[in-house]
């Protein structure tokens, strides 16, 4: 999370023990604009929009 390579999603009770720490790490990565957070509108609340940034070959 700290490197901005993941987003918090699909967390359901009772599996919420570490959610606060994950969300804080995600917010720090977002603010720093690193990893997936440097790509505008790539990470969404519904997952990732790979059509915004097609894979380079």
N, CA, C and O atoms as a DFTB+ gen file, in Angstrom:
228 C
 N C O
     1  1       0.806      -1.191       0.000
     2  2       0.000       0.000       0.000
     3  2       0.853       1.262       0.000
     4  3       0.571       2.207      -0.737
     5  1       1.883       1.278       0.815
     6  2       2.727       2.475       0.926
     7  2       3.365       2.857      -0.405
     8  3       3.669       4.028      -0.637
     9  1       3.569       1.870      -1.284
    10  2       4.182       2.141      -2.585
    11  2       3.142       2.514      -3.625
    12  3       3.488       2.799      -4.771
    13  1       1.858       2.518      -3.239
    14  2       0.799       2.889      -4.155
    15  2       0.481       1.822      -5.176
    16  3       0.028       2.139      -6.276
    17  1       0.707       0.556      -4.839
    18  2       0.498      -0.523      -5.803
    19  2      -0.788      -1.301      -5.570
    20  3      -0.995      -2.359      -6.164
    21  1      -1.650      -0.780      -4.710
    22  2      -2.917      -1.458      -4.434
    23  2      -3.942      -0.437      -3.972
    24  3      -3.608       0.681      -3.580
    25  1      -5.191      -0.852      -4.029
    26  2      -6.257      -0.020      -3.497
    27  2      -7.107      -0.872      -2.571
    28  3      -7.229      -2.082      -2.765
    29  1      -7.685      -0.247      -1.578
    30  2      -8.539      -0.952      -0.635
    31  2      -9.889      -1.196      -1.308
    32  3     -10.505      -0.273      -1.841
    33  1     -10.331      -2.434      -1.277
    34  2     -11.629      -2.749      -1.853
    35  2     -12.089      -4.127      -1.449
    36  3     -11.292      -4.966      -1.028
    37  1     -13.368      -4.351      -1.580
    38  2     -13.958      -5.655      -1.307
    39  2     -13.642      -6.155       0.095
    40  3     -13.186      -7.285       0.274
    41  1     -13.885      -5.316       1.074
    42  2     -13.669      -5.676       2.478
    43  2     -15.037      -5.808       3.136
    44  3     -15.839      -4.875       3.124
    45  1     -15.287      -6.974       3.704
    46  2     -16.580      -7.233       4.317
    47  2     -16.385      -7.749       5.735
    48  3     -15.454      -8.509       5.999
    49  1     -17.263      -7.339       6.648
    50  2     -17.191      -7.864       8.006
    51  2     -17.316      -9.378       7.978
    52  3     -18.058      -9.912       7.154
    53  1     -16.637     -10.060       8.825
    54  2     -15.848      -9.589       9.957
    55  2     -14.380      -9.339       9.611
    56  3     -13.568      -9.166      10.520
    57  1     -14.019      -9.314       8.352
    58  2     -12.615      -9.184       7.941
    59  2     -12.174      -7.724       7.841
    60  3     -11.715      -7.275       6.791
    61  1     -12.318      -6.999       8.931
    62  2     -12.015      -5.568       8.908
    63  2     -10.922      -5.167       9.894
    64  3     -10.732      -3.978      10.153
    65  1     -10.221      -6.114      10.430
    66  2      -9.234      -5.836      11.472
    67  2      -8.197      -4.791      11.055
    68  3      -7.853      -3.928      11.863
    69  1      -7.699      -4.842       9.848
    70  2      -6.615      -3.962       9.406
    71  2      -7.069      -2.859       8.446
    72  3      -6.238      -2.155       7.873
    73  1      -8.374      -2.709       8.269
    74  2      -8.881      -1.774       7.273
    75  2      -8.416      -0.339       7.506
    76  3      -8.079       0.354       6.546
    77  1      -8.389       0.116       8.738
    78  2      -7.966       1.500       9.014
    79  2      -6.529       1.741       8.574
    80  3      -6.233       2.767       7.962
    81  1      -5.642       0.813       8.878
    82  2      -4.237       0.954       8.486
    83  2      -4.088       0.932       6.968
    84  3      -3.302       1.693       6.405
    85  1      -4.841       0.062       6.312
    86  2      -4.782      -0.014       4.845
    87  2      -5.294       1.272       4.214
    88  3      -4.693       1.782       3.268
    89  1      -6.393       1.797       4.727
    90  2      -6.948       3.027       4.172
    91  2      -6.017       4.219       4.389
    92  3      -5.907       5.086       3.522
    93  1      -5.352       4.267       5.535
    94  2      -4.390       5.349       5.794
    95  2      -3.197       5.250       4.848
    96  3      -2.732       6.261       4.323
    97  1      -2.707       4.041       4.633
    98  2      -1.583       3.848       3.704
    99  2      -1.996       4.222       2.289
   100  3      -1.227       4.844       1.557
   101  1      -3.205       3.845       1.904
   102  2      -3.708       4.197       0.578
   103  2      -3.804       5.714       0.434
   104  3      -3.421       6.260      -0.601
   105  1      -4.301       6.389       1.442
   106  2      -4.437       7.847       1.378
   107  2      -3.077       8.527       1.253
   108  3      -2.933       9.509       0.523
   109  1      -2.080       8.004       1.966
   110  2      -0.727       8.576       1.844
   111  2      -0.188       8.397       0.423
   112  3       0.424       9.311      -0.129
   113  1      -0.412       7.235      -0.159
   114  2       0.044       6.989      -1.532
   115  2      -0.689       7.895      -2.514
   116  3      -0.083       8.419      -3.450
   117  1      -1.992       8.082      -2.304
   118  2      -2.772       8.975      -3.173
   119  2      -2.224      10.398      -3.115
   120  3      -2.004      11.036      -4.144
   121  1      -2.009      10.881      -1.894
   122  2      -1.505      12.251      -1.719
   123  2      -0.127      12.425      -2.338
   124  3       0.190      13.488      -2.871
   125  1       0.692      11.379      -2.268
   126  2       2.044      11.437      -2.828
   127  2       2.028      11.237      -4.348
   128  3       3.012      11.531      -5.026
   129  1       0.906      10.736      -4.877
   130  2       0.798      10.507      -6.315
   131  2       1.747       9.446      -6.828
   132  3       2.383       9.616      -7.868
   133  1       1.840       8.344      -6.089
   134  2       2.753       7.272      -6.494
   135  2       1.983       6.026      -6.914
   136  3       0.800       5.876      -6.607
   137  1       2.672       5.141      -7.617
   138  2       2.070       3.875      -8.038
   139  2       0.853       4.100      -8.912
   140  3       0.879       4.923      -9.828
   141  1      -0.217       3.366      -8.628
   142  2      -1.434       3.483      -9.421
   143  2      -2.086       4.850      -9.277
   144  3      -2.897       5.240     -10.117
   145  1      -1.745       5.575      -8.230
   146  2      -2.363       6.874      -7.978
   147  2      -1.764       7.986      -8.829
   148  3      -2.259       9.113      -8.799
   149  1      -0.714       7.697      -9.585
   150  2      -0.164       8.712     -10.487
   151  2      -0.922       8.723     -11.808
   152  3      -0.768       9.649     -12.604
   153  1      -1.739       7.699     -12.047
   154  2      -2.521       7.587     -13.281
   155  2      -3.941       8.098     -13.026
   156  3      -4.723       7.451     -12.329
   157  1      -4.259       9.240     -13.582
   158  2      -5.557       9.861     -13.340
   159  2      -6.703       8.941     -13.764
   160  3      -6.710       8.409     -14.874
   161  1      -7.664       8.765     -12.868
   162  2      -8.888       7.971     -13.103
   163  2      -8.643       6.498     -13.401
   164  3      -9.528       5.833     -13.939
   165  1      -7.477       5.975     -13.071
   166  2      -7.212       4.546     -13.273
   167  2      -7.841       3.712     -12.157
   168  3      -8.556       2.747     -12.422
   169  1      -7.569       4.091     -10.914
   170  2      -8.160       3.393      -9.776
   171  2      -9.493       4.061      -9.463
   172  3      -9.555       5.264      -9.209
   173  1     -10.559       3.263      -9.486
   174  2     -11.892       3.790      -9.225
   175  2     -12.489       3.085      -8.020
   176  3     -11.891       2.154      -7.482
   177  1     -13.646       3.518      -7.601
   178  2     -14.305       2.859      -6.470
   179  2     -14.877       1.495      -6.861
   180  3     -15.360       0.757      -6.003
   181  1     -14.824       1.164      -8.137
   182  2     -15.309      -0.129      -8.617
   183  2     -14.191      -1.016      -9.139
   184  3     -14.462      -2.060      -9.733
   185  1     -12.948      -0.626      -8.931
   186  2     -11.818      -1.416      -9.412
   187  2     -10.886      -0.554     -10.240
   188  3     -10.697       0.629      -9.956
   189  1     -10.307      -1.154     -11.263
   190  2      -9.356      -0.445     -12.115
   191  2      -9.926      -0.320     -13.523
   192  3     -10.587      -1.233     -14.019
   193  1      -9.667       0.808     -14.156
   194  2     -10.124       1.043     -15.522
   195  2      -8.933       0.905     -16.457
   196  3      -8.259       1.887     -16.768
   197  1      -8.678      -0.321     -16.902
   198  2      -7.509      -0.586     -17.735
   199  2      -7.643       0.002     -19.138
   200  3      -6.653       0.073     -19.866
   201  1      -8.838       0.420     -19.531
   202  2      -8.998       1.050     -20.843
   203  2      -8.398       2.448     -20.864
   204  3      -8.086       2.974     -21.933
   205  1      -8.236       3.050     -19.700
   206  2      -7.655       4.394     -19.618
   207  2      -6.164       4.374     -19.946
   208  3      -5.626       5.329     -20.507
   209  1      -5.510       3.275     -19.590
   210  2      -4.059       3.149     -19.790
   211  2      -3.755       1.750     -20.323
   212  3      -3.387       0.865     -19.551
   213  1      -3.903       1.541     -21.626
   214  2      -3.626       0.199     -22.175
   215  2      -2.196      -0.245     -21.900
   216  3      -1.277       0.570     -21.819
   217  1      -2.035      -1.536     -21.760
   218  2      -0.703      -2.110     -21.495
   219  2       0.240      -1.815     -22.666
   220  3      -0.113      -1.989     -23.832
   221  1       1.436      -1.367     -22.321
   222  2       2.443      -1.109     -23.357
   223  2       3.096      -2.420     -23.748
   224  3       3.343      -3.275     -22.898
   225  1       3.372      -2.578     -25.012
   226  2       4.009      -3.814     -25.497
   227  2       5.425      -3.549     -25.890
   228  3       6.127      -4.462     -26.322
